[in-house]
Every structure is written in C-alpha cells, then in structure tokens.
C-alpha cells in the first residue's frame, strides 16, 4: 500500500512534494499514459485496477484519483493526435458535453455506492467490454 493510500484511509496528509515523487504512483501514471495514448484507455480501465490491487487504494479513492489524472492525459493525447490531424473538433466537443453531464451523474452515484458492490460493478464492466472487443476483433 502506498503512503498516499494509507493516509487516505487514516485521513492524514503527506507533503505534496513527497507524494509527487512516489515512484509507484508515477509508474501507474506512465502505464496509464502509454495505454491511453496507444489504445484510448487509461484512467478507469488501467489506473483504477492498479491503484486498488498494487497501490492499496480503496475503490472509491482510486476512482477519484484516476479522474484527477484524466485532464493532463487528455491534453497530451489531444496534442499528439491533433498534430497528426486525427481530432474531429466538432465531434469531440459534442462527446465532451455529454461526458461532462455523465461524469457529474456518475460521481454522484459513486458517492452513494458501497465499496464491495462498486468493485463488482467495475469488474463486470471490464469483463463485458473485454468480451465485446474480443468478439468484434
């Protein structure tokens, strides 16, 4: 369990610089960033399981932490894909507008769901997406 995970459970805080230099979180970020840029996945699909299983965060804390990482990951991806002429701005804006509304609704639900059913729901979602992608491949 990372120091950040322990403190999230205990309600204490580590100095910011020390958390920024946490090699375990940085490695999870690198893996999430590489897979986000390569496959279009990252926060929820990669970082949440790693934060829970490897870094010892609770499911809810892992979701919140990965959501905080989405903006810089997205900006880096947008810059790279835009340079290649692959971003359709109008479509992206429409998608983002829906996602903002959906994220607000989802965050509200996240605050109400207990940890165990949340883990089950998340795992079932990952399995379902994996099966659909494998069938369509």
Rosetta silent file (secondary structure, phi, psi, omega in degrees, C-alpha in Angstrom):
SEQUENCE: XXXXXXXXXXXXXXXXXXXXXXXXXXXXXXXXXXXXXXXXXXXXXXXXXXXXXXXXXXXXXXXXXXXXXXXXXXXXXXXXXXXXXXXXXXXXXXXXXXXXXXXXXXXXXXXXXXXXXXXXXXXXXXXXXXXXXXXXX
SCORE:     score description
SCORE:     0.000 S_00000001
   1 L     0.000  132.477  179.147    0.000    0.000    0.000 S_00000001
   2 L   -71.996  161.934  177.474    1.396    3.392   -0.926 S_00000001
   3 H   -60.377  -37.747  178.392    1.823    6.069    1.668 S_00000001
   4 H   -62.634  -40.392  179.303   -0.915    8.034   -0.097 S_00000001
   5 H   -66.567  -43.280  178.416   -3.331    5.095    0.195 S_00000001
   6 H   -60.347  -41.547 -177.827   -2.544    4.654    3.881 S_00000001
   7 H   -73.155  -31.370  176.513   -3.123    8.334    4.518 S_00000001
   8 H   -62.678  -38.792  178.755   -6.358    8.370    2.544 S_00000001
   9 H   -72.255  -36.622 -177.460   -7.646    5.678    4.896 S_00000001
  10 H   -85.079  -14.326 -179.231   -6.267    7.413    8.000 S_00000001
  11 L    78.170   19.897  177.165   -7.390   10.894    6.959 S_00000001
  12 L  -107.993  172.889 -177.893   -3.860   12.345    7.204 S_00000001
  13 L  -132.426  145.496  173.995   -1.755   14.020    4.526 S_00000001
  14 L   -97.821  150.230  174.469    1.806   13.748    3.245 S_00000001
  15 L   -52.935  141.627 -174.237    3.657   16.818    1.993 S_00000001
  16 H   -55.715  -46.443 -177.286    2.777   17.402   -1.662 S_00000001
  17 H   -58.545  -40.111 -179.527    6.338   17.105   -2.974 S_00000001
  18 H   -65.081  -39.276  177.690    6.742   13.705   -1.361 S_00000001
  19 H   -68.572  -37.441  179.069    3.523   12.426   -2.977 S_00000001
  20 H   -63.416  -27.864 -177.556    4.585   13.841   -6.362 S_00000001
  21 L   -95.377    9.666 -179.242    7.789   11.797   -6.148 S_00000001
  22 L   -67.073  111.659 -175.163    6.036    8.499   -5.251 S_00000001
  23 H   -64.641  -31.993  179.902    7.583    6.027   -7.743 S_00000001
  24 H   -66.528  -45.454  177.848    4.670    3.604   -7.531 S_00000001
  25 H   -66.576  -38.436  178.507    2.123    6.273   -8.463 S_00000001
  26 H   -62.717  -41.154  179.208    4.443    7.610  -11.166 S_00000001
  27 H   -66.608  -41.526  175.337    4.754    4.120  -12.695 S_00000001
  28 H   -59.911  -41.117  177.007    0.983    3.647  -12.622 S_00000001
  29 H   -62.571  -41.549  178.923    0.740    7.030  -14.355 S_00000001
  30 H   -63.487  -47.160  179.717    3.260    6.007  -17.027 S_00000001
  31 H   -61.111  -46.458  178.325    1.399    2.750  -17.732 S_00000001
  32 H   -61.979  -40.694  179.809   -1.933    4.594  -17.824 S_00000001
  33 H   -66.564  -44.100  179.154   -0.493    7.306  -20.059 S_00000001
  34 H   -62.401  -47.361 -178.741    1.091    4.884  -22.540 S_00000001
  35 H   -69.526  -30.602  176.050   -2.079    2.815  -22.813 S_00000001
  36 H   -65.378  -47.519  179.665   -4.211    5.947  -23.037 S_00000001
  37 H   -67.055  -37.112 -176.559   -2.174    7.288  -25.942 S_00000001
  38 H   -80.025  -44.999 -171.365   -1.925    3.903  -27.649 S_00000001
  39 H  -114.173   -7.533 -177.336   -5.396    2.449  -27.059 S_00000001
  40 L    79.626   17.667  177.023   -7.545    5.365  -25.933 S_00000001
  41 L  -122.890  164.188  179.519   -7.935    3.920  -22.425 S_00000001
  42 L  -179.470  -86.815 -173.267   -6.300    4.964  -19.197 S_00000001
  43 H   -49.149  -69.754 -174.797   -7.943    6.282  -16.058 S_00000001
  44 H   -71.192  -42.316 -171.663  -10.728    3.848  -15.385 S_00000001
  45 H   -78.904  -34.688 -176.038   -9.538    0.835  -17.285 S_00000001
  46 H  -106.681  -53.278 -172.341   -5.860    0.840  -16.320 S_00000001
  47 H   -68.809  -40.724 -177.328   -5.230    3.127  -13.377 S_00000001
  48 H   -60.563  -51.557  178.512   -8.142    2.120  -11.145 S_00000001
  49 H   -60.060  -39.857  178.854   -7.246   -1.598  -11.034 S_00000001
  50 H   -66.006  -40.317  178.373   -3.558   -0.796  -10.491 S_00000001
  51 H   -64.191  -37.309 -179.213   -4.350    1.712   -7.745 S_00000001
  52 H   -75.925  -52.656 -172.547   -6.582   -0.825   -5.974 S_00000001
  53 H   -77.040  -44.426 -173.051   -4.568   -4.017   -6.440 S_00000001
  54 L   -93.991  -42.242 -175.027   -0.995   -2.751   -6.454 S_00000001
  55 L   -92.479  -11.164  174.199   -1.032    0.564   -4.604 S_00000001
  56 L    83.242   14.810  177.233   -3.640   -0.416   -1.992 S_00000001
  57 L   -75.527  153.860  171.499   -6.156    2.378   -2.530 S_00000001
  58 L   -71.834  159.456 -177.490   -9.817    1.778   -1.861 S_00000001
  59 H   -56.932  -46.174 -177.928  -12.058    1.505   -4.913 S_00000001
  60 H   -64.600  -43.736  179.162  -13.677    4.902   -4.350 S_00000001
  61 H   -64.022  -38.100  179.641  -10.328    6.653   -3.763 S_00000001
  62 H   -65.319  -40.386  177.808   -8.895    5.020   -6.889 S_00000001
  63 H   -61.690  -47.801 -178.464  -11.813    6.261   -8.993 S_00000001
  64 H   -63.139  -42.189 -179.475  -11.417    9.806   -7.670 S_00000001
  65 H   -64.870  -42.771 -179.779   -7.648    9.767   -8.139 S_00000001
  66 H   -67.297  -33.526  176.600   -7.871    8.492  -11.714 S_00000001
  67 H   -63.304  -35.644  177.676  -10.452   11.159  -12.551 S_00000001
  68 H   -67.378  -23.183 -179.592   -7.942   13.775  -11.412 S_00000001
  69 H   -88.430  -11.879 -174.252   -5.395   12.354  -13.860 S_00000001
  70 H   -63.909  -40.881 -175.073   -7.725   12.433  -16.871 S_00000001
  71 H   -60.637  -53.375  179.773   -7.238   16.111  -17.784 S_00000001
  72 H   -65.006  -34.235  177.019   -3.459   16.054  -18.283 S_00000001
  73 H   -62.693  -45.250 -179.446   -3.678   12.653  -20.024 S_00000001
  74 H   -63.126  -43.360 -179.571   -6.344   14.020  -22.352 S_00000001
  75 H   -61.375  -45.075  179.748   -4.400   17.172  -23.134 S_00000001
  76 H   -62.248  -41.994  178.732   -1.287   15.174  -24.027 S_00000001
  77 H   -66.214  -41.760  179.247   -3.323   12.864  -26.255 S_00000001
  78 H   -61.608  -42.791  179.377   -5.150   15.738  -27.938 S_00000001
  79 H   -60.575  -47.582 -177.639   -1.856   17.471  -28.742 S_00000001
  80 H   -66.437  -46.764 -178.888   -0.382   14.309  -30.280 S_00000001
  81 H   -69.974  -33.717  177.148   -3.485   13.310  -32.231 S_00000001
  82 H   -64.857  -40.318  178.497   -4.123   16.893  -33.367 S_00000001
  83 H   -60.798  -29.165  178.611   -0.622   17.118  -34.772 S_00000001
  84 L   -90.109    1.284  178.932   -1.466   14.040  -36.834 S_00000001
  85 L    73.144   26.578 -174.067   -4.769   15.609  -37.969 S_00000001
  86 L  -103.750    1.318 -179.006   -6.857   12.929  -36.237 S_00000001
  87 L  -100.105  123.104  174.398   -9.067   15.033  -33.926 S_00000001
  88 L   -94.948  102.190 -170.579  -12.515   16.000  -35.211 S_00000001
  89 H   -56.735  -47.967 -177.149  -13.180   19.077  -33.099 S_00000001
  90 H   -62.399  -44.336  178.062  -16.969   19.253  -33.509 S_00000001
  91 H   -63.615  -41.340 -179.804  -17.394   15.572  -32.676 S_00000001
  92 H   -64.166  -39.581  178.773  -15.021   15.900  -29.714 S_00000001
  93 H   -65.412  -42.791  178.136  -16.937   18.883  -28.320 S_00000001
  94 H   -62.701  -43.196  178.504  -20.260   17.007  -28.602 S_00000001
  95 H   -63.408  -44.011 -179.904  -18.721   13.974  -26.899 S_00000001
  96 H   -63.759  -39.453  179.449  -17.185   16.139  -24.160 S_00000001
  97 H   -60.851  -46.035  176.980  -20.501   17.902  -23.473 S_00000001
  98 H   -64.933  -39.189 -179.040  -22.212   14.568  -22.891 S_00000001
  99 H   -65.740  -36.042  178.845  -19.285   13.284  -20.868 S_00000001
 100 H   -63.526  -45.084  177.874  -19.368   16.292  -18.519 S_00000001
 101 H   -64.244  -46.168  179.879  -23.040   15.643  -17.738 S_00000001
 102 H   -63.172  -39.090  179.709  -22.414   11.912  -17.411 S_00000001
 103 H   -64.631  -38.557  178.297  -19.375   12.394  -15.181 S_00000001
 104 H   -64.116  -44.646  178.286  -21.374   14.576  -12.815 S_00000001
 105 H   -64.344  -44.547  179.741  -24.103   11.937  -12.594 S_00000001
 106 H   -63.202  -41.018  178.686  -21.543    9.145  -12.185 S_00000001
 107 H   -64.536  -36.421  175.954  -19.634   10.981   -9.453 S_00000001
 108 H   -63.494  -41.417  177.019  -22.911   11.450   -7.585 S_00000001
 109 H   -67.331  -39.140  179.729  -23.587    7.698   -7.818 S_00000001
 110 H   -56.020  -38.870 -178.743  -20.006    6.906   -6.780 S_00000001
 111 L   -69.193  -19.043 -175.195  -20.557    8.734   -3.506 S_00000001
 112 L  -102.122  -19.129 -175.602  -23.625    6.580   -2.754 S_00000001
 113 L   -87.505  135.837  176.952  -22.470    3.069   -3.711 S_00000001
 114 L   -68.051  159.318 -174.540  -20.749    0.895   -1.110 S_00000001
 115 H   -58.977  -48.674 -175.161  -17.193   -0.327   -1.814 S_00000001
 116 H   -63.566  -51.013  177.320  -17.969   -4.015   -2.445 S_00000001
 117 H   -63.137  -30.836  177.826  -20.789   -3.541   -4.994 S_00000001
 118 H   -63.457  -44.707  177.287  -18.687   -0.821   -6.652 S_00000001
 119 H   -60.914  -44.447  179.604  -15.820   -3.297   -7.140 S_00000001
 120 H   -62.843  -43.804  179.157  -18.226   -5.897   -8.543 S_00000001
 121 H   -62.820  -44.167  179.832  -19.837   -3.388  -10.910 S_00000001
 122 H   -64.470  -45.471  178.383  -16.443   -2.164  -12.111 S_00000001
 123 H   -61.691  -42.291  178.785  -15.149   -5.715  -12.637 S_00000001
 124 H   -63.647  -39.234  177.504  -18.298   -6.718  -14.531 S_00000001
 125 H   -61.825  -46.014 -179.518  -17.937   -3.646  -16.749 S_00000001
 126 H   -62.679  -41.167  178.856  -14.316   -4.528  -17.578 S_00000001
 127 H   -64.795  -45.490 -179.140  -15.239   -8.134  -18.385 S_00000001
 128 H   -60.900  -43.806  179.205  -18.188   -7.063  -20.566 S_00000001
 129 H   -64.658  -41.043  179.374  -16.055   -4.583  -22.516 S_00000001
 130 H   -61.814  -43.587 -179.438  -13.335   -7.212  -22.954 S_00000001
 131 H   -64.881  -46.970 -179.813  -15.797   -9.781  -24.304 S_00000001
 132 H   -60.669  -42.978 -179.385  -17.382   -7.324  -26.739 S_00000001
 133 H   -67.027  -38.833  179.315  -13.994   -6.188  -28.016 S_00000001
 134 H   -66.119  -39.822  179.507  -12.763   -9.782  -28.405 S_00000001
 135 H   -66.982  -38.450 -177.446  -15.895  -10.773  -30.342 S_00000001
 136 H   -82.038  -10.033 -177.209  -15.611   -7.756  -32.656 S_00000001
 137 L   -70.125    0.000    0.000  -11.858   -8.216  -33.271 S_00000001
